[in-house]
Amino acid sequence: MEWRERVAVEKRAAFRGEEYWGRPVGGFGDPAARVYVLGLAPAAHGANRTGRVFTGDRSGDWLFASMHRTGFANQPESLHRGDDLRLRDAFVAAAVRCAPPANKPLPSERENCLPYALEELALMPQVRVILCLGGFAWGAALRVTDSVVRPRPRFGHLAEHGQESGRVLLGCYHPSQQNTFTGRLTEEMTDAVFTRARELAGSPSPSASSRPCPSRRRPAPCPPS
């Protein structure tokens, strides 16, 4: 907490004119969602600055671009809390709700924050898929749902773990620059995970009128019909 608050005061020069929230970041999305996307933690100069999960950093750019291409988001970018981003049948949150030093949360921070994910999931009984971005989120989701399951299901990209509740854990490599810049996670791989999440959740496919145009990293607006 001390580090998070210091970052909010000692502002990076590029963002000096912007407002840093420097406080916990909650989830965001469709309250009727069937797909619950669980990430790691707010980025120090991303969600910690903007107040919206996966917003203001390159991981968020990658994530929401994929959600747009696969019909879960109405636009490919999440710029700030006042933009027009809307999610369809998806809700995005983080296992840890405050920005940790070096983006490496302590086990105690995970345990302190897990009740928030539990509460969100309790308020969304229609969730059928928990899409875990990275091994840390996978472990957190297991603790929230199947904490006593043995042996522990292993995380992997497109790994699946069915639960007695009827929910399914679905793994995806985290859209960090370490993964996306090296090609460990490609756009096609990310899109495949969200497509699989839609299948598992029984979520209807986006209509032709709302389906985003196929594109690369920064999708262009659809041409007029």
mmCIF file of the C-alpha atoms, coordinates in Angstrom:
data_MODEL
# 
_entry.id   MODEL 
# 
loop_
_atom_site.group_PDB 
_atom_site.id 
_atom_site.type_symbol 
_atom_site.label_atom_id 
_atom_site.label_alt_id 
_atom_site.label_comp_id 
_atom_site.label_asym_id 
_atom_site.label_entity_id 
_atom_site.label_seq_id 
_atom_site.pdbx_PDB_ins_code 
_atom_site.Cartn_x 
_atom_site.Cartn_y 
_atom_site.Cartn_z 
_atom_site.occupancy 
_atom_site.B_iso_or_equiv 
_atom_site.pdbx_formal_charge 
_atom_site.auth_seq_id 
_atom_site.auth_comp_id 
_atom_site.auth_asym_id 
_atom_site.auth_atom_id 
_atom_site.pdbx_PDB_model_num 
ATOM 1   C CA . MET A 1 1   ? 0.000   0.000   0.000   1.00 0.00 ? 1   MET A CA 1 
ATOM 2   C CA . GLU A 1 2   ? 2.839   2.400   0.842   1.00 0.00 ? 2   GLU A CA 1 
ATOM 3   C CA . TRP A 1 3   ? 4.433   1.849   -2.575  1.00 0.00 ? 3   TRP A CA 1 
ATOM 4   C CA . ARG A 1 4   ? 1.113   2.309   -4.398  1.00 0.00 ? 4   ARG A CA 1 
ATOM 5   C CA . GLU A 1 5   ? 0.468   5.607   -2.645  1.00 0.00 ? 5   GLU A CA 1 
ATOM 6   C CA . ARG A 1 6   ? 3.996   6.837   -3.386  1.00 0.00 ? 6   ARG A CA 1 
ATOM 7   C CA . VAL A 1 7   ? 3.519   6.125   -7.108  1.00 0.00 ? 7   VAL A CA 1 
ATOM 8   C CA . ALA A 1 8   ? 0.289   8.137   -6.996  1.00 0.00 ? 8   ALA A CA 1 
ATOM 9   C CA . VAL A 1 9   ? 2.168   11.154  -5.604  1.00 0.00 ? 9   VAL A CA 1 
ATOM 10  C CA . GLU A 1 10  ? 5.492   10.897  -7.441  1.00 0.00 ? 10  GLU A CA 1 
ATOM 11  C CA . LYS A 1 11  ? 3.856   11.003  -10.854 1.00 0.00 ? 11  LYS A CA 1 
ATOM 12  C CA . ARG A 1 12  ? 5.664   9.859   -13.969 1.00 0.00 ? 12  ARG A CA 1 
ATOM 13  C CA . ALA A 1 13  ? 6.487   12.904  -16.096 1.00 0.00 ? 13  ALA A CA 1 
ATOM 14  C CA . ALA A 1 14  ? 4.431   11.677  -19.062 1.00 0.00 ? 14  ALA A CA 1 
ATOM 15  C CA . PHE A 1 15  ? 1.318   11.616  -16.882 1.00 0.00 ? 15  PHE A CA 1 
ATOM 16  C CA . ARG A 1 16  ? 2.002   14.633  -14.699 1.00 0.00 ? 16  ARG A CA 1 
ATOM 17  C CA . GLY A 1 17  ? -1.124  16.418  -15.884 1.00 0.00 ? 17  GLY A CA 1 
ATOM 18  C CA . GLU A 1 18  ? -3.378  13.422  -15.287 1.00 0.00 ? 18  GLU A CA 1 
ATOM 19  C CA . GLU A 1 19  ? -5.078  12.261  -12.126 1.00 0.00 ? 19  GLU A CA 1 
ATOM 20  C CA . TYR A 1 20  ? -3.677  9.227   -10.340 1.00 0.00 ? 20  TYR A CA 1 
ATOM 21  C CA . TRP A 1 21  ? -6.222  7.290   -8.339  1.00 0.00 ? 21  TRP A CA 1 
ATOM 22  C CA . GLY A 1 22  ? -3.726  5.478   -6.132  1.00 0.00 ? 22  GLY A CA 1 
ATOM 23  C CA . ARG A 1 23  ? -6.466  3.338   -4.586  1.00 0.00 ? 23  ARG A CA 1 
ATOM 24  C CA . PRO A 1 24  ? -7.952  -0.128  -5.113  1.00 0.00 ? 24  PRO A CA 1 
ATOM 25  C CA . VAL A 1 25  ? -9.359  -0.888  -8.567  1.00 0.00 ? 25  VAL A CA 1 
ATOM 26  C CA . GLY A 1 26  ? -12.597 -2.816  -8.821  1.00 0.00 ? 26  GLY A CA 1 
ATOM 27  C CA . GLY A 1 27  ? -13.954 -4.939  -11.644 1.00 0.00 ? 27  GLY A CA 1 
ATOM 28  C CA . PHE A 1 28  ? -15.641 -3.592  -14.747 1.00 0.00 ? 28  PHE A CA 1 
ATOM 29  C CA . GLY A 1 29  ? -18.117 -4.900  -17.287 1.00 0.00 ? 29  GLY A CA 1 
ATOM 30  C CA . ASP A 1 30  ? -21.509 -6.458  -17.848 1.00 0.00 ? 30  ASP A CA 1 
ATOM 31  C CA . PRO A 1 31  ? -23.195 -7.416  -14.535 1.00 0.00 ? 31  PRO A CA 1 
ATOM 32  C CA . ALA A 1 32  ? -25.062 -10.169 -16.410 1.00 0.00 ? 32  ALA A CA 1 
ATOM 33  C CA . ALA A 1 33  ? -21.824 -11.596 -17.830 1.00 0.00 ? 33  ALA A CA 1 
ATOM 34  C CA . ARG A 1 34  ? -21.281 -15.305 -18.358 1.00 0.00 ? 34  ARG A CA 1 
ATOM 35  C CA . VAL A 1 35  ? -17.527 -14.821 -18.845 1.00 0.00 ? 35  VAL A CA 1 
ATOM 36  C CA . TYR A 1 36  ? -15.468 -13.508 -15.907 1.00 0.00 ? 36  TYR A CA 1 
ATOM 37  C CA . VAL A 1 37  ? -11.949 -12.439 -16.958 1.00 0.00 ? 37  VAL A CA 1 
ATOM 38  C CA . LEU A 1 38  ? -9.449  -12.514 -14.082 1.00 0.00 ? 38  LEU A CA 1 
ATOM 39  C CA . GLY A 1 39  ? -6.083  -10.769 -14.404 1.00 0.00 ? 39  GLY A CA 1 
ATOM 40  C CA . LEU A 1 40  ? -3.105  -10.249 -12.113 1.00 0.00 ? 40  LEU A CA 1 
ATOM 41  C CA . ALA A 1 41  ? -3.190  -6.746  -10.592 1.00 0.00 ? 41  ALA A CA 1 
ATOM 42  C CA . PRO A 1 42  ? -3.520  -3.070  -11.577 1.00 0.00 ? 42  PRO A CA 1 
ATOM 43  C CA . ALA A 1 43  ? -0.488  -1.693  -13.432 1.00 0.00 ? 43  ALA A CA 1 
ATOM 44  C CA . ALA A 1 44  ? 1.277   1.133   -11.616 1.00 0.00 ? 44  ALA A CA 1 
ATOM 45  C CA . HIS A 1 45  ? 0.787   3.594   -14.473 1.00 0.00 ? 45  HIS A CA 1 
ATOM 46  C CA . GLY A 1 46  ? -2.284  1.922   -15.978 1.00 0.00 ? 46  GLY A CA 1 
ATOM 47  C CA . ALA A 1 47  ? -5.295  1.042   -13.852 1.00 0.00 ? 47  ALA A CA 1 
ATOM 48  C CA . ASN A 1 48  ? -3.650  2.599   -10.799 1.00 0.00 ? 48  ASN A CA 1 
ATOM 49  C CA . ARG A 1 49  ? -3.731  5.892   -12.740 1.00 0.00 ? 49  ARG A CA 1 
ATOM 50  C CA . THR A 1 50  ? -7.015  5.599   -14.629 1.00 0.00 ? 50  THR A CA 1 
ATOM 51  C CA . GLY A 1 51  ? -9.195  3.821   -12.070 1.00 0.00 ? 51  GLY A CA 1 
ATOM 52  C CA . ARG A 1 52  ? -10.359 1.113   -14.504 1.00 0.00 ? 52  ARG A CA 1 
ATOM 53  C CA . VAL A 1 53  ? -8.889  -2.372  -14.690 1.00 0.00 ? 53  VAL A CA 1 
ATOM 54  C CA . PHE A 1 54  ? -6.608  -3.023  -17.714 1.00 0.00 ? 54  PHE A CA 1 
ATOM 55  C CA . THR A 1 55  ? -6.847  0.606   -18.814 1.00 0.00 ? 55  THR A CA 1 
ATOM 56  C CA . GLY A 1 56  ? -3.978  2.898   -19.766 1.00 0.00 ? 56  GLY A CA 1 
ATOM 57  C CA . ASP A 1 57  ? -1.308  0.272   -20.498 1.00 0.00 ? 57  ASP A CA 1 
ATOM 58  C CA . ARG A 1 58  ? -0.297  -2.038  -23.337 1.00 0.00 ? 58  ARG A CA 1 
ATOM 59  C CA . SER A 1 59  ? -1.650  -5.158  -21.687 1.00 0.00 ? 59  SER A CA 1 
ATOM 60  C CA . GLY A 1 60  ? -5.074  -3.546  -21.671 1.00 0.00 ? 60  GLY A CA 1 
ATOM 61  C CA . ASP A 1 61  ? -4.679  -2.451  -25.293 1.00 0.00 ? 61  ASP A CA 1 
ATOM 62  C CA . TRP A 1 62  ? -4.006  -6.066  -26.252 1.00 0.00 ? 62  TRP A CA 1 
ATOM 63  C CA . LEU A 1 63  ? -6.824  -7.464  -24.109 1.00 0.00 ? 63  LEU A CA 1 
ATOM 64  C CA . PHE A 1 64  ? -9.618  -5.158  -25.209 1.00 0.00 ? 64  PHE A CA 1 
ATOM 65  C CA . ALA A 1 65  ? -8.575  -5.326  -28.870 1.00 0.00 ? 65  ALA A CA 1 
ATOM 66  C CA . SER A 1 66  ? -9.111  -9.097  -28.699 1.00 0.00 ? 66  SER A CA 1 
ATOM 67  C CA . MET A 1 67  ? -12.401 -8.713  -26.843 1.00 0.00 ? 67  MET A CA 1 
ATOM 68  C CA . HIS A 1 68  ? -13.528 -6.312  -29.583 1.00 0.00 ? 68  HIS A CA 1 
ATOM 69  C CA . ARG A 1 69  ? -12.546 -8.698  -32.364 1.00 0.00 ? 69  ARG A CA 1 
ATOM 70  C CA . THR A 1 70  ? -14.420 -11.553 -30.674 1.00 0.00 ? 70  THR A CA 1 
ATOM 71  C CA . GLY A 1 71  ? -17.544 -9.530  -29.937 1.00 0.00 ? 71  GLY A CA 1 
ATOM 72  C CA . PHE A 1 72  ? -17.208 -8.976  -26.184 1.00 0.00 ? 72  PHE A CA 1 
ATOM 73  C CA . ALA A 1 73  ? -16.452 -5.232  -26.414 1.00 0.00 ? 73  ALA A CA 1 
ATOM 74  C CA . ASN A 1 74  ? -17.969 -2.437  -28.485 1.00 0.00 ? 74  ASN A CA 1 
ATOM 75  C CA . GLN A 1 75  ? -14.591 -0.781  -29.144 1.00 0.00 ? 75  GLN A CA 1 
ATOM 76  C CA . PRO A 1 76  ? -10.956 -1.953  -29.319 1.00 0.00 ? 76  PRO A CA 1 
ATOM 77  C CA . GLU A 1 77  ? -9.466  0.331   -26.665 1.00 0.00 ? 77  GLU A CA 1 
ATOM 78  C CA . SER A 1 78  ? -10.018 1.269   -23.033 1.00 0.00 ? 78  SER A CA 1 
ATOM 79  C CA . LEU A 1 79  ? -8.634  4.773   -22.639 1.00 0.00 ? 79  LEU A CA 1 
ATOM 80  C CA . HIS A 1 80  ? -10.161 6.125   -19.425 1.00 0.00 ? 80  HIS A CA 1 
ATOM 81  C CA . ARG A 1 81  ? -13.220 5.698   -17.237 1.00 0.00 ? 81  ARG A CA 1 
ATOM 82  C CA . GLY A 1 82  ? -15.187 8.303   -19.174 1.00 0.00 ? 82  GLY A CA 1 
ATOM 83  C CA . ASP A 1 83  ? -14.869 6.706   -22.591 1.00 0.00 ? 83  ASP A CA 1 
ATOM 84  C CA . ASP A 1 84  ? -17.685 4.795   -24.269 1.00 0.00 ? 84  ASP A CA 1 
ATOM 85  C CA . LEU A 1 85  ? -16.346 1.277   -23.705 1.00 0.00 ? 85  LEU A CA 1 
ATOM 86  C CA . ARG A 1 86  ? -19.079 -1.286  -23.053 1.00 0.00 ? 86  ARG A CA 1 
ATOM 87  C CA . LEU A 1 87  ? -18.578 -4.998  -22.502 1.00 0.00 ? 87  LEU A CA 1 
ATOM 88  C CA . ARG A 1 88  ? -21.099 -7.601  -23.649 1.00 0.00 ? 88  ARG A CA 1 
ATOM 89  C CA . ASP A 1 89  ? -21.448 -10.791 -21.601 1.00 0.00 ? 89  ASP A CA 1 
ATOM 90  C CA . ALA A 1 90  ? -18.003 -10.243 -20.021 1.00 0.00 ? 90  ALA A CA 1 
ATOM 91  C CA . PHE A 1 91  ? -16.695 -8.805  -16.765 1.00 0.00 ? 91  PHE A CA 1 
ATOM 92  C CA . VAL A 1 92  ? -13.003 -8.017  -16.182 1.00 0.00 ? 92  VAL A CA 1 
ATOM 93  C CA . ALA A 1 93  ? -11.324 -7.973  -12.756 1.00 0.00 ? 93  ALA A CA 1 
ATOM 94  C CA . ALA A 1 94  ? -7.952  -8.633  -11.095 1.00 0.00 ? 94  ALA A CA 1 
ATOM 95  C CA . ALA A 1 95  ? -6.903  -11.119 -8.436  1.00 0.00 ? 95  ALA A CA 1 
ATOM 96  C CA . VAL A 1 96  ? -5.096  -8.320  -6.556  1.00 0.00 ? 96  VAL A CA 1 
ATOM 97  C CA . ARG A 1 97  ? -6.867  -4.958  -6.445  1.00 0.00 ? 97  ARG A CA 1 
ATOM 98  C CA . CYS A 1 98  ? -3.921  -2.611  -5.687  1.00 0.00 ? 98  CYS A CA 1 
ATOM 99  C CA . ALA A 1 99  ? -0.787  -2.073  -7.779  1.00 0.00 ? 99  ALA A CA 1 
ATOM 100 C CA . PRO A 1 100 ? 2.080   -4.179  -6.321  1.00 0.00 ? 100 PRO A CA 1 
ATOM 101 C CA . PRO A 1 101 ? 5.803   -3.328  -6.626  1.00 0.00 ? 101 PRO A CA 1 
ATOM 102 C CA . ALA A 1 102 ? 7.362   -4.811  -9.794  1.00 0.00 ? 102 ALA A CA 1 
ATOM 103 C CA . ASN A 1 103 ? 3.934   -6.265  -10.610 1.00 0.00 ? 103 ASN A CA 1 
ATOM 104 C CA . LYS A 1 104 ? 4.686   -9.148  -8.222  1.00 0.00 ? 104 LYS A CA 1 
ATOM 105 C CA . PRO A 1 105 ? 1.997   -9.456  -5.535  1.00 0.00 ? 105 PRO A CA 1 
ATOM 106 C CA . LEU A 1 106 ? 2.762   -11.162 -2.261  1.00 0.00 ? 106 LEU A CA 1 
ATOM 107 C CA . PRO A 1 107 ? 0.689   -14.185 -1.195  1.00 0.00 ? 107 PRO A CA 1 
ATOM 108 C CA . SER A 1 108 ? -0.706  -12.033 1.620   1.00 0.00 ? 108 SER A CA 1 
ATOM 109 C CA . GLU A 1 109 ? -1.903  -9.449  -0.910  1.00 0.00 ? 109 GLU A CA 1 
ATOM 110 C CA . ARG A 1 110 ? -3.619  -12.177 -2.891  1.00 0.00 ? 110 ARG A CA 1 
ATOM 111 C CA . GLU A 1 111 ? -5.363  -13.481 0.201   1.00 0.00 ? 111 GLU A CA 1 
ATOM 112 C CA . ASN A 1 112 ? -6.468  -9.989  1.252   1.00 0.00 ? 112 ASN A CA 1 
ATOM 113 C CA . CYS A 1 113 ? -8.022  -9.322  -2.156  1.00 0.00 ? 113 CYS A CA 1 
ATOM 114 C CA . LEU A 1 114 ? -9.648  -12.667 -2.947  1.00 0.00 ? 114 LEU A CA 1 
ATOM 115 C CA . PRO A 1 115 ? -12.855 -11.842 -1.008  1.00 0.00 ? 115 PRO A CA 1 
ATOM 116 C CA . TYR A 1 116 ? -13.598 -9.136  -3.595  1.00 0.00 ? 116 TYR A CA 1 
ATOM 117 C CA . ALA A 1 117 ? -13.557 -11.685 -6.414  1.00 0.00 ? 117 ALA A CA 1 
ATOM 118 C CA . LEU A 1 118 ? -15.697 -13.987 -4.290  1.00 0.00 ? 118 LEU A CA 1 
ATOM 119 C CA . GLU A 1 119 ? -18.236 -11.224 -3.767  1.00 0.00 ? 119 GLU A CA 1 
ATOM 120 C CA . GLU A 1 120 ? -18.323 -10.341 -7.457  1.00 0.00 ? 120 GLU A CA 1 
ATOM 121 C CA . LEU A 1 121 ? -18.881 -13.963 -8.430  1.00 0.00 ? 121 LEU A CA 1 
ATOM 122 C CA . ALA A 1 122 ? -21.601 -14.327 -5.784  1.00 0.00 ? 122 ALA A CA 1 
ATOM 123 C CA . LEU A 1 123 ? -23.387 -11.370 -7.380  1.00 0.00 ? 123 LEU A CA 1 
ATOM 124 C CA . MET A 1 124 ? -23.058 -12.960 -10.830 1.00 0.00 ? 124 MET A CA 1 
ATOM 125 C CA . PRO A 1 125 ? -24.380 -16.531 -10.492 1.00 0.00 ? 125 PRO A CA 1 
ATOM 126 C CA . GLN A 1 126 ? -24.783 -16.692 -14.273 1.00 0.00 ? 126 GLN A CA 1 
ATOM 127 C CA . VAL A 1 127 ? -20.982 -16.767 -14.797 1.00 0.00 ? 127 VAL A CA 1 
ATOM 128 C CA . ARG A 1 128 ? -20.052 -19.991 -16.574 1.00 0.00 ? 128 ARG A CA 1 
ATOM 129 C CA . VAL A 1 129 ? -16.395 -19.357 -17.484 1.00 0.00 ? 129 VAL A CA 1 
ATOM 130 C CA . ILE A 1 130 ? -13.565 -17.847 -15.430 1.00 0.00 ? 130 ILE A CA 1 
ATOM 131 C CA . LEU A 1 131 ? -10.934 -16.859 -17.982 1.00 0.00 ? 131 LEU A CA 1 
ATOM 132 C CA . CYS A 1 132 ? -7.602  -16.674 -16.141 1.00 0.00 ? 132 CYS A CA 1 
ATOM 133 C CA . LEU A 1 133 ? -4.904  -14.399 -17.559 1.00 0.00 ? 133 LEU A CA 1 
ATOM 134 C CA . GLY A 1 134 ? -1.720  -16.088 -16.381 1.00 0.00 ? 134 GLY A CA 1 
ATOM 135 C CA . GLY A 1 135 ? -0.737  -18.613 -13.752 1.00 0.00 ? 135 GLY A CA 1 
ATOM 136 C CA . PHE A 1 136 ? -1.211  -16.234 -10.821 1.00 0.00 ? 136 PHE A CA 1 
ATOM 137 C CA . ALA A 1 137 ? -4.846  -15.616 -11.781 1.00 0.00 ? 137 ALA A CA 1 
ATOM 138 C CA . TRP A 1 138 ? -5.329  -19.364 -12.350 1.00 0.00 ? 138 TRP A CA 1 
ATOM 139 C CA . GLY A 1 139 ? -4.104  -20.097 -8.830  1.00 0.00 ? 139 GLY A CA 1 
ATOM 140 C CA . ALA A 1 140 ? -6.295  -17.345 -7.384  1.00 0.00 ? 140 ALA A CA 1 
ATOM 141 C CA . ALA A 1 141 ? -9.354  -18.672 -9.212  1.00 0.00 ? 141 ALA A CA 1 
ATOM 142 C CA . LEU A 1 142 ? -8.714  -22.169 -7.820  1.00 0.00 ? 142 LEU A CA 1 
ATOM 143 C CA . ARG A 1 143 ? -8.551  -20.737 -4.310  1.00 0.00 ? 143 ARG A CA 1 
ATOM 144 C CA . VAL A 1 144 ? -11.821 -18.895 -4.874  1.00 0.00 ? 144 VAL A CA 1 
ATOM 145 C CA . THR A 1 145 ? -13.638 -21.924 -6.258  1.00 0.00 ? 145 THR A CA 1 
ATOM 146 C CA . ASP A 1 146 ? -11.958 -25.349 -5.956  1.00 0.00 ? 146 ASP A CA 1 
ATOM 147 C CA . SER A 1 147 ? -9.468  -24.773 -3.162  1.00 0.00 ? 147 SER A CA 1 
ATOM 148 C CA . VAL A 1 148 ? -9.524  -28.425 -2.011  1.00 0.00 ? 148 VAL A CA 1 
ATOM 149 C CA . VAL A 1 149 ? -9.217  -30.086 -5.427  1.00 0.00 ? 149 VAL A CA 1 
ATOM 150 C CA . ARG A 1 150 ? -6.269  -32.506 -5.692  1.00 0.00 ? 150 ARG A CA 1 
ATOM 151 C CA . PRO A 1 151 ? -4.138  -32.776 -7.684  1.00 0.00 ? 151 PRO A CA 1 
ATOM 152 C CA . ARG A 1 152 ? -4.153  -29.097 -8.524  1.00 0.00 ? 152 ARG A CA 1 
ATOM 153 C CA . PRO A 1 153 ? -5.040  -28.556 -12.202 1.00 0.00 ? 153 PRO A CA 1 
ATOM 154 C CA . ARG A 1 154 ? -2.052  -27.150 -14.076 1.00 0.00 ? 154 ARG A CA 1 
ATOM 155 C CA . PHE A 1 155 ? -2.210  -23.801 -15.819 1.00 0.00 ? 155 PHE A CA 1 
ATOM 156 C CA . GLY A 1 156 ? -1.610  -23.607 -19.540 1.00 0.00 ? 156 GLY A CA 1 
ATOM 157 C CA . HIS A 1 157 ? -2.797  -21.673 -22.546 1.00 0.00 ? 157 HIS A CA 1 
ATOM 158 C CA . LEU A 1 158 ? -6.287  -22.969 -23.410 1.00 0.00 ? 158 LEU A CA 1 
ATOM 159 C CA . ALA A 1 159 ? -6.151  -25.288 -20.379 1.00 0.00 ? 159 ALA A CA 1 
ATOM 160 C CA . GLU A 1 160 ? -9.605  -26.113 -19.031 1.00 0.00 ? 160 GLU A CA 1 
ATOM 161 C CA . HIS A 1 161 ? -10.760 -27.244 -15.627 1.00 0.00 ? 161 HIS A CA 1 
ATOM 162 C CA . GLY A 1 162 ? -14.411 -28.121 -15.069 1.00 0.00 ? 162 GLY A CA 1 
ATOM 163 C CA . GLN A 1 163 ? -15.911 -27.578 -11.642 1.00 0.00 ? 163 GLN A CA 1 
ATOM 164 C CA . GLU A 1 164 ? -18.753 -29.128 -9.677  1.00 0.00 ? 164 GLU A CA 1 
ATOM 165 C CA . SER A 1 165 ? -20.523 -25.771 -9.785  1.00 0.00 ? 165 SER A CA 1 
ATOM 166 C CA . GLY A 1 166 ? -20.732 -26.082 -13.560 1.00 0.00 ? 166 GLY A CA 1 
ATOM 167 C CA . ARG A 1 167 ? -18.206 -23.309 -14.112 1.00 0.00 ? 167 ARG A CA 1 
ATOM 168 C CA . VAL A 1 168 ? -15.064 -23.844 -16.163 1.00 0.00 ? 168 VAL A CA 1 
ATOM 169 C CA . LEU A 1 169 ? -11.628 -22.319 -15.598 1.00 0.00 ? 169 LEU A CA 1 
ATOM 170 C CA . LEU A 1 170 ? -10.001 -21.404 -18.902 1.00 0.00 ? 170 LEU A CA 1 
ATOM 171 C CA . GLY A 1 171 ? -6.312  -20.482 -19.123 1.00 0.00 ? 171 GLY A CA 1 
ATOM 172 C CA . CYS A 1 172 ? -4.712  -17.782 -21.254 1.00 0.00 ? 172 CYS A CA 1 
ATOM 173 C CA . TYR A 1 173 ? -1.165  -16.451 -21.193 1.00 0.00 ? 173 TYR A CA 1 
ATOM 174 C CA . HIS A 1 174 ? -1.145  -12.985 -19.666 1.00 0.00 ? 174 HIS A CA 1 
ATOM 175 C CA . PRO A 1 175 ? -1.099  -10.178 -22.288 1.00 0.00 ? 175 PRO A CA 1 
ATOM 176 C CA . SER A 1 176 ? 2.041   -8.665  -20.786 1.00 0.00 ? 176 SER A CA 1 
ATOM 177 C CA . GLN A 1 177 ? 4.647   -7.112  -23.061 1.00 0.00 ? 177 GLN A CA 1 
ATOM 178 C CA . GLN A 1 178 ? 7.006   -9.916  -22.043 1.00 0.00 ? 178 GLN A CA 1 
ATOM 179 C CA . ASN A 1 179 ? 4.607   -12.372 -23.693 1.00 0.00 ? 179 ASN A CA 1 
ATOM 180 C CA . THR A 1 180 ? 3.289   -10.306 -26.595 1.00 0.00 ? 180 THR A CA 1 
ATOM 181 C CA . PHE A 1 181 ? 6.612   -8.794  -27.706 1.00 0.00 ? 181 PHE A CA 1 
ATOM 182 C CA . THR A 1 182 ? 8.297   -12.205 -27.760 1.00 0.00 ? 182 THR A CA 1 
ATOM 183 C CA . GLY A 1 183 ? 5.480   -13.913 -29.639 1.00 0.00 ? 183 GLY A CA 1 
ATOM 184 C CA . ARG A 1 184 ? 4.656   -16.273 -26.787 1.00 0.00 ? 184 ARG A CA 1 
ATOM 185 C CA . LEU A 1 185 ? 1.145   -14.833 -27.000 1.00 0.00 ? 185 LEU A CA 1 
ATOM 186 C CA . THR A 1 186 ? -0.179  -13.813 -30.406 1.00 0.00 ? 186 THR A CA 1 
ATOM 187 C CA . GLU A 1 187 ? -3.411  -12.087 -31.380 1.00 0.00 ? 187 GLU A CA 1 
ATOM 188 C CA . GLU A 1 188 ? -4.670  -15.334 -32.876 1.00 0.00 ? 188 GLU A CA 1 
ATOM 189 C CA . MET A 1 189 ? -3.964  -17.184 -29.621 1.00 0.00 ? 189 MET A CA 1 
ATOM 190 C CA . THR A 1 190 ? -5.790  -14.565 -27.575 1.00 0.00 ? 190 THR A CA 1 
ATOM 191 C CA . ASP A 1 191 ? -8.766  -14.558 -29.917 1.00 0.00 ? 191 ASP A CA 1 
ATOM 192 C CA . ALA A 1 192 ? -8.901  -18.356 -29.741 1.00 0.00 ? 192 ALA A CA 1 
ATOM 193 C CA . VAL A 1 193 ? -9.272  -18.198 -25.954 1.00 0.00 ? 193 VAL A CA 1 
ATOM 194 C CA . PHE A 1 194 ? -12.157 -15.717 -26.096 1.00 0.00 ? 194 PHE A CA 1 
ATOM 195 C CA . THR A 1 195 ? -13.813 -17.731 -28.853 1.00 0.00 ? 195 THR A CA 1 
ATOM 196 C CA . ARG A 1 196 ? -13.524 -20.838 -26.670 1.00 0.00 ? 196 ARG A CA 1 
ATOM 197 C CA . ALA A 1 197 ? -14.898 -18.899 -23.683 1.00 0.00 ? 197 ALA A CA 1 
ATOM 198 C CA . ARG A 1 198 ? -17.953 -17.978 -25.749 1.00 0.00 ? 198 ARG A CA 1 
ATOM 199 C CA . GLU A 1 199 ? -18.484 -21.632 -26.660 1.00 0.00 ? 199 GLU A CA 1 
ATOM 200 C CA . LEU A 1 200 ? -18.137 -22.848 -23.071 1.00 0.00 ? 200 LEU A CA 1 
ATOM 201 C CA . ALA A 1 201 ? -20.400 -20.121 -21.703 1.00 0.00 ? 201 ALA A CA 1 
ATOM 202 C CA . GLY A 1 202 ? -23.102 -20.656 -24.305 1.00 0.00 ? 202 GLY A CA 1 
ATOM 203 C CA . SER A 1 203 ? -22.857 -16.972 -25.104 1.00 0.00 ? 203 SER A CA 1 
ATOM 204 C CA . PRO A 1 204 ? -24.619 -16.003 -28.331 1.00 0.00 ? 204 PRO A CA 1 
ATOM 205 C CA . SER A 1 205 ? -22.409 -14.957 -31.209 1.00 0.00 ? 205 SER A CA 1 
ATOM 206 C CA . PRO A 1 206 ? -22.432 -11.226 -31.974 1.00 0.00 ? 206 PRO A CA 1 
ATOM 207 C CA . SER A 1 207 ? -24.870 -10.260 -34.686 1.00 0.00 ? 207 SER A CA 1 
ATOM 208 C CA . ALA A 1 208 ? -23.556 -9.256  -38.078 1.00 0.00 ? 208 ALA A CA 1 
ATOM 209 C CA . SER A 1 209 ? -24.408 -5.637  -37.357 1.00 0.00 ? 209 SER A CA 1 
ATOM 210 C CA . SER A 1 210 ? -22.395 -5.539  -34.135 1.00 0.00 ? 210 SER A CA 1 
ATOM 211 C CA . ARG A 1 211 ? -19.528 -7.861  -35.066 1.00 0.00 ? 211 ARG A CA 1 
ATOM 212 C CA . PRO A 1 212 ? -16.245 -5.929  -35.360 1.00 0.00 ? 212 PRO A CA 1 
ATOM 213 C CA . CYS A 1 213 ? -14.333 -5.942  -38.625 1.00 0.00 ? 213 CYS A CA 1 
ATOM 214 C CA . PRO A 1 214 ? -11.416 -8.385  -38.818 1.00 0.00 ? 214 PRO A CA 1 
ATOM 215 C CA . SER A 1 215 ? -8.164  -6.503  -38.367 1.00 0.00 ? 215 SER A CA 1 
ATOM 216 C CA . ARG A 1 216 ? -4.803  -6.512  -36.699 1.00 0.00 ? 216 ARG A CA 1 
ATOM 217 C CA . ARG A 1 217 ? -3.674  -4.878  -33.467 1.00 0.00 ? 217 ARG A CA 1 
ATOM 218 C CA . ARG A 1 218 ? -5.606  -1.614  -33.830 1.00 0.00 ? 218 ARG A CA 1 
ATOM 219 C CA . PRO A 1 219 ? -8.823  -2.444  -35.695 1.00 0.00 ? 219 PRO A CA 1 
ATOM 220 C CA . ALA A 1 220 ? -10.066 0.210   -38.073 1.00 0.00 ? 220 ALA A CA 1 
ATOM 221 C CA . PRO A 1 221 ? -13.719 1.316   -38.013 1.00 0.00 ? 221 PRO A CA 1 
ATOM 222 C CA . CYS A 1 222 ? -16.046 -0.824  -40.079 1.00 0.00 ? 222 CYS A CA 1 
ATOM 223 C CA . PRO A 1 223 ? -16.824 0.675   -43.488 1.00 0.00 ? 223 PRO A CA 1 
ATOM 224 C CA . PRO A 1 224 ? -20.341 2.023   -43.978 1.00 0.00 ? 224 PRO A CA 1 
ATOM 225 C CA . SER A 1 225 ? -22.795 -0.559  -45.195 1.00 0.00 ? 225 SER A CA 1 
# 
